Amino acid sequence: MDLKACEVCGSTAEQEILSCHSTSLGRVIYVRCSCGSMGVRLTPFAQPSWTIVEVSGPAA
């Protein structure tokens, strides 16, 4: 799995994945760097193939 560099030490070495799960926005991954810092990554789901063109409120 290709994760971003550590935001504390800048290391691009492989990070330990502590936990991962799906949310309504995408996949959340909790990681730990070899320097000991922890991070959270969000990998968004693919965009839907449909688009909402207009949204209206309840009928009056």
C-alpha positions in Angstrom: 0.0 0.0 0.0 1.4 3.4 -1.0 1.0 5.9 1.8 2.2 9.5 2.0 5.5 10.5 3.8 5.4 11.0 7.5 4.2 14.5 8.4 6.5 14.6 11.4 9.9 13.3 10.2 9.3 13.2 6.4 10.3 9.5 6.1 8.9 7.7 3.1 9.7 4.3 4.6 6.8 1.8 4.9 4.5 2.7 7.7 2.8 0.2 10.0 -1.0 0.0 9.4 -2.7 -0.1 12.8 -6.3 -0.1 11.6 -8.5 0.5 8.6 -12.2 0.7 8.0 -14.8 2.1 5.6 -16.7 5.3 6.3 -19.3 7.2 4.3 -16.6 9.3 2.7 -14.0 6.5 1.9 -11.5 4.3 3.5 -9.8 5.5 6.8 -6.3 4.1 7.5 -4.5 4.7 10.9 -0.7 4.3 10.5 2.4 4.5 12.7 5.8 5.7 11.4 9.1 4.2 12.6 9.7 7.6 14.4 6.6 6.7 16.6 4.2 9.3 15.2 0.7 8.2 14.3 -1.3 9.4 11.3 -4.8 9.1 9.7 -5.3 8.8 6.0 -8.5 9.1 4.1 -8.8 7.4 0.7 -12.0 8.7 -0.9 -14.2 6.3 -2.8 -14.5 6.8 -6.6 -16.8 9.5 -7.7 -20.3 8.2 -8.7 -21.0 7.9 -12.5 -24.1 10.1 -12.0 -24.4 13.8 -11.1 -27.1 15.7 -9.2 -28.1 18.6 -11.5 -30.7 20.3 -9.4 -31.8 19.9 -5.8 -35.1 21.4 -4.6 -36.8 21.6 -1.3 -40.0 20.0 -0.2 -43.2 20.7 -2.2 -45.0 23.8 -0.9 
